[in-house]
């Protein structure tokens, strides 16, 4: 058996370990508690475009979100977790069916503060890696100095899309236009936060006060690569139940695996304080910081090698 690829990526894995260590240092210095929650769960959050991997009668988590929010409800105000997550049929240059996720939650914060935290985290990690100047990635030089760019989704469609955001939603082409026309243009010279997603694209996010057609959700892009998904958390149990039901109905209409109701999460949600959360793909962050063309270059084993 040849271990040529594992030998070739050893330097990347050493630097990956340093990046993960820096992430822990960042949160520990700010009095966040590192937590562990179960990987195998009875029900994931029903999300139309993310499919969980069955594990017996239960599922492997697509995200630790539901359990971590139950900890928020139980009185844990600042928590983070680095864990394995699993998503069916996700494989490509930027995708793995088993990925490493950083997820954190901050009570009393909203998505604007979470954007600042996310920026500070990336700056801290890049500084520890000796990347104080521009980061090279796929031929681009990404300047990490403040201020980072912020662009609403509607503005991004107007600037880069062939049709408007509203038209894309009406025609069922939102994801197509985002993936093919908009995302490749984001964060090429400076990191960019794309924010204020349509309400229909934020199943667990709070709607924006005074503008309920918009969800308080953001994503961070560097070099055209999406690194994270964060938002102001919805803590209205009745509204969340309605959204879950609508999402589950749509999943079933498309013939996807049905999920049982997340009753214990919904019961706890009424006790959850106002908070913001963020899920960041560590594999992608390492790929960008190390200027690697594929996610395969920053992991020890790919699914095809097992």
C-alpha positions as CSV (number, residue, x, y, z in Angstrom):
1,X,0.0,0.0,0.0
2,X,1.3,3.4,-1.0
3,X,1.2,6.3,1.5
4,X,2.6,8.8,-1.1
5,X,-0.2,11.4,-0.6
6,X,0.0,11.2,3.2
7,X,3.7,11.8,3.0
8,X,3.2,14.7,0.6
9,X,0.7,16.6,2.8
10,X,2.6,16.1,6.1
11,X,3.7,19.8,6.2
12,X,0.1,20.9,5.6
13,X,-1.1,18.8,8.5
14,X,1.5,20.2,10.8
15,X,0.3,23.7,10.0
16,X,-3.3,22.6,10.3
17,X,-2.6,21.5,13.8
18,X,-1.1,24.9,14.6
19,X,-4.2,26.6,13.2
20,X,-6.5,24.5,15.4
21,X,-4.3,25.2,18.4
22,X,-4.5,28.9,17.7
23,X,-8.3,28.7,17.4
24,X,-8.5,27.2,20.9
25,X,-6.1,29.9,22.3
26,X,-8.4,32.6,20.9
27,X,-11.5,31.3,22.6
28,X,-9.8,30.3,25.8
29,X,-8.4,33.8,26.2
30,X,-12.0,35.2,26.0
31,X,-13.4,32.8,28.6
32,X,-15.3,30.6,26.3
33,X,-15.9,27.0,27.5
34,X,-15.0,24.3,25.0
35,X,-17.8,21.7,25.0
36,X,-18.4,18.3,23.5
37,X,-21.8,17.2,22.4
38,X,-22.9,13.8,20.9
39,X,-22.1,13.2,17.2
40,X,-24.9,10.6,16.9
41,X,-28.3,12.3,17.5
42,X,-32.0,11.3,17.1
43,X,-32.9,14.2,14.8
44,X,-31.0,16.9,12.9
45,X,-32.4,20.3,12.0
46,X,-34.5,19.9,8.9
47,X,-32.6,21.9,6.2
48,X,-33.6,21.5,2.6
49,X,-30.1,21.5,1.1
50,X,-28.2,19.5,3.8
51,X,-28.8,15.8,4.2
52,X,-27.8,13.8,7.3
53,X,-26.1,10.5,7.2
54,X,-28.3,7.8,8.9
55,X,-26.7,5.9,11.8
56,X,-29.1,3.0,12.7
57,X,-32.3,4.7,13.8
58,X,-30.5,8.0,14.5
59,X,-28.3,10.3,12.4
60,X,-24.7,11.5,12.4
61,X,-24.8,15.3,13.1
62,X,-24.6,17.8,10.3
63,X,-23.8,20.4,12.9
64,X,-23.7,20.5,16.7
65,X,-26.2,23.4,16.6
66,X,-29.2,21.9,18.3
67,X,-27.3,20.5,21.3
68,X,-25.2,23.6,21.7
69,X,-28.3,25.8,21.8
70,X,-29.7,23.6,24.5
71,X,-26.5,24.4,26.5
72,X,-27.2,28.2,25.9
73,X,-30.7,27.6,27.3
74,X,-29.2,25.9,30.3
75,X,-27.0,28.9,31.2
76,X,-23.8,28.5,29.2
77,X,-23.2,32.0,27.7
78,X,-20.0,31.6,25.8
79,X,-19.3,28.2,24.3
80,X,-17.3,26.7,21.4
81,X,-16.7,23.3,19.9
82,X,-14.4,21.7,17.3
83,X,-16.0,18.5,16.0
84,X,-16.7,16.2,13.1
85,X,-19.8,16.7,11.1
86,X,-21.3,14.5,8.4
87,X,-23.3,15.4,5.2
88,X,-24.4,13.0,2.6
89,X,-23.5,13.4,-1.1
90,X,-21.1,16.3,-0.4
91,X,-17.8,15.7,-2.3
92,X,-15.7,18.0,-4.4
93,X,-12.8,20.3,-4.4
94,X,-14.3,22.2,-1.5
95,X,-16.5,19.5,0.1
96,X,-16.1,16.4,2.2
97,X,-18.8,14.1,3.5
98,X,-17.0,14.2,6.8
99,X,-15.7,17.6,7.8
100,X,-14.2,19.4,10.7
101,X,-16.4,22.2,12.1
102,X,-15.8,25.0,14.5
103,X,-19.0,26.3,16.0
104,X,-19.4,28.9,18.7
105,X,-22.2,30.9,20.4
106,X,-22.2,34.2,22.3
107,X,-25.2,35.1,24.5
108,X,-26.3,38.8,24.3
109,X,-24.8,39.2,20.8
110,X,-26.3,39.7,17.4
111,X,-25.0,39.0,13.9
112,X,-23.1,42.3,13.5
113,X,-21.1,41.5,16.7
114,X,-20.6,37.9,15.5
115,X,-19.1,39.3,12.2
116,X,-16.6,41.2,14.3
117,X,-15.8,38.1,16.4
118,X,-15.3,36.1,13.2
119,X,-12.9,38.7,11.8
120,X,-10.9,38.9,15.0
121,X,-10.6,35.1,15.1
122,X,-9.3,34.9,11.5
123,X,-6.9,37.8,12.2
124,X,-5.6,36.1,15.4
125,X,-5.1,32.7,13.7
126,X,-3.4,34.2,10.6
127,X,-1.1,36.3,12.9
128,X,-0.1,33.1,14.8
129,X,0.7,31.5,11.4
130,X,2.9,34.5,10.4
131,X,0.5,35.7,7.8
132,X,0.3,39.4,8.9
133,X,0.5,40.6,5.3
134,X,-1.7,39.7,2.3
135,X,-2.7,36.1,2.1
136,X,-2.0,34.5,-1.3
137,X,-4.8,32.2,-2.5
138,X,-5.3,30.9,-6.1
139,X,-3.5,33.9,-7.6
140,X,-5.3,36.5,-5.5
141,X,-3.7,38.6,-2.8
142,X,-6.2,39.0,0.0
143,X,-5.5,42.0,2.3
144,X,-6.5,41.1,5.9
145,X,-6.2,44.6,7.3
146,X,-9.3,46.3,8.6
147,X,-11.9,47.2,7.5
148,X,-13.3,44.1,5.9
149,X,-15.9,44.4,3.2
150,X,-19.6,44.0,3.9
151,X,-22.2,43.5,1.2
152,X,-25.9,42.6,1.4
153,X,-27.2,39.7,-0.6
154,X,-29.4,42.0,-2.6
155,X,-26.4,44.3,-3.4
156,X,-24.4,41.3,-4.5
157,X,-27.1,40.2,-6.9
158,X,-27.3,43.7,-8.3
159,X,-23.5,43.9,-8.7
160,X,-22.6,40.4,-9.9
161,X,-25.8,38.6,-10.9
162,X,-27.6,38.4,-14.2
163,X,-30.9,38.9,-12.5
164,X,-32.0,40.5,-9.2
165,X,-32.3,38.7,-5.9
166,X,-36.1,38.9,-6.0
167,X,-36.3,37.6,-9.6
168,X,-33.9,34.7,-8.6
169,X,-36.2,33.8,-5.7
170,X,-39.3,33.9,-7.9
171,X,-37.7,31.7,-10.6
172,X,-36.2,29.2,-8.2
173,X,-32.7,30.1,-9.3
174,X,-31.3,31.7,-6.1
175,X,-28.7,29.0,-5.4
176,X,-27.7,28.7,-9.1
177,X,-27.0,32.4,-9.4
178,X,-25.2,32.5,-6.1
179,X,-23.0,29.6,-6.9
180,X,-22.1,30.4,-10.5
181,X,-22.2,34.2,-10.8
182,X,-21.8,35.7,-7.3
183,X,-19.6,33.6,-5.0
184,X,-16.6,33.5,-7.4
185,X,-16.4,37.3,-7.2
186,X,-16.5,37.6,-3.4
187,X,-13.5,38.3,-1.1
188,X,-10.9,38.3,-3.9
189,X,-8.8,41.3,-2.5
190,X,-10.2,41.6,1.0
191,X,-12.3,39.3,3.2
192,X,-16.0,40.0,2.6
193,X,-19.1,39.4,4.8
194,X,-22.2,38.7,2.7
195,X,-25.2,39.5,4.9
196,X,-29.0,40.0,5.1
197,X,-30.2,36.9,3.4
198,X,-33.8,36.5,2.2
199,X,-36.0,35.2,5.1
200,X,-36.5,31.9,3.2
201,X,-32.8,31.2,3.3
202,X,-32.4,31.4,7.1
203,X,-34.4,28.6,8.7
204,X,-32.8,29.1,12.2
205,X,-32.0,32.8,12.0
206,X,-33.9,35.7,13.5
207,X,-35.7,38.0,11.1
208,X,-34.5,41.6,11.0
209,X,-36.7,43.9,13.1
210,X,-38.7,46.2,10.8
211,X,-37.7,44.2,7.7
212,X,-39.0,40.7,8.1
213,X,-38.3,39.8,4.5
214,X,-34.6,39.5,5.6
215,X,-32.9,37.1,8.0
216,X,-30.0,38.3,10.2
217,X,-27.6,35.8,8.6
218,X,-24.1,36.2,7.1
219,X,-21.4,34.3,5.4
220,X,-17.6,35.1,5.2
221,X,-15.9,34.8,1.8
222,X,-12.1,34.7,1.1
223,X,-10.9,34.1,-2.4
224,X,-14.4,33.2,-3.6
225,X,-14.7,30.5,-0.9
226,X,-17.4,30.5,1.7
227,X,-15.8,29.9,5.1
228,X,-18.7,30.2,7.6
229,X,-22.4,30.7,8.2
230,X,-23.5,32.8,11.1
231,X,-26.6,34.6,12.4
232,X,-28.6,36.1,15.1
233,X,-30.3,33.1,16.7
234,X,-34.1,32.7,16.5
235,X,-35.3,31.9,20.1
236,X,-39.0,32.0,19.5
237,X,-40.1,28.3,19.9
238,X,-43.5,28.7,18.2
239,X,-41.9,30.4,15.1
240,X,-39.1,27.8,15.0
241,X,-41.6,25.0,15.1
242,X,-43.5,26.4,12.2
243,X,-40.3,26.9,10.2
244,X,-39.1,23.3,10.9
245,X,-42.5,22.0,9.8
246,X,-42.4,23.9,6.5
247,X,-38.8,22.8,5.9
248,X,-39.7,19.2,6.7
249,X,-42.7,19.3,4.4
250,X,-40.6,20.5,1.5
251,X,-38.0,17.8,2.2
252,X,-40.6,15.1,2.1
253,X,-42.1,16.6,-1.1
254,X,-38.7,16.2,-2.7
255,X,-38.4,12.5,-1.5
256,X,-35.7,13.2,1.1
257,X,-35.2,11.2,4.3
258,X,-37.8,12.3,6.9
259,X,-36.6,13.5,10.3
260,X,-38.5,13.1,13.6
261,X,-39.5,16.4,15.3
262,X,-36.7,18.0,17.4
263,X,-39.0,18.2,20.5
264,X,-36.3,18.5,23.2
265,X,-34.6,21.3,21.3
266,X,-37.9,23.2,20.7
267,X,-38.8,22.8,24.4
268,X,-35.4,24.3,25.4
269,X,-35.6,27.1,22.9
270,X,-38.0,29.2,25.0
271,X,-35.3,29.4,27.7
272,X,-32.5,30.4,25.3
273,X,-31.3,34.0,25.6
274,X,-30.7,36.3,22.7
275,X,-27.5,35.1,21.1
276,X,-25.5,34.9,17.9
277,X,-23.8,31.7,16.6
278,X,-21.4,30.8,13.8
279,X,-20.3,27.6,12.1
280,X,-16.9,27.8,10.4
281,X,-15.4,25.1,8.2
282,X,-11.9,24.4,9.5
283,X,-10.9,22.4,6.5
284,X,-11.7,25.3,4.2
285,X,-10.0,27.9,6.4
286,X,-6.8,25.8,6.4
287,X,-7.1,25.4,2.6
288,X,-7.3,29.2,2.1
289,X,-4.6,30.1,4.6
290,X,-2.2,27.6,3.2
291,X,-3.1,28.4,-0.5
292,X,-4.0,24.9,-1.4
293,X,-6.2,24.2,-4.5
294,X,-8.2,21.4,-3.0
295,X,-9.6,20.5,0.4
296,X,-7.9,17.1,-0.1
297,X,-4.5,18.8,0.4
298,X,-5.3,19.6,4.1
299,X,-6.7,16.3,5.4
300,X,-4.9,13.1,6.2
301,X,-7.4,10.8,4.4
302,X,-10.0,11.3,1.7
303,X,-13.1,9.1,1.5
304,X,-11.7,7.3,-1.6
305,X,-8.6,6.2,0.4
306,X,-10.5,4.4,3.1
